[in-house]
Amino acid sequence: MTTYQMQTPVDCAHQRILQQLQTYLDALYDGDVEALRSTFHPDALLFAEVRGEIVQKTLDAYLQGVATRESPASRSDPYGMSILSVDVVGKIASAKVRVKVSGNNYYNFLSILNVGGDWLIVNKLYTHLDD
């Protein structure tokens, strides 16, 4: 008996979310604040535990930090970004991504919501782990 494994096709929602996540990661690497802003809901909040400190930021405060730092691309750092998982249920999704740049090793848990047909990050929860 021959057994065939069927691969589940990536549906439209998954594909659009993957594209949005790639924009997010590329914008972080390039320091492109406007592209990064386009991936977030305007009222998104960001929370973190980084090296023992709890951090809470608004989207604008976070983007200001990105705007004022030297981008990994400008330093020719290796591209250490990757999408680890995406789960979609209806019009909500969650994603786990790794952002490994400039001596940092961040894991991001992103809550994503379909707002008017656009998949936007509404919450970012992240932490730094030593290698």
Summary of the structure (lengths in Angstrom):
residues: 131
radius of gyration: 16.0
end to end distance: 45.9
largest distance: 61.8
contacts: 347
relative contact order: 0.21
helix: 26%
strand: 45%
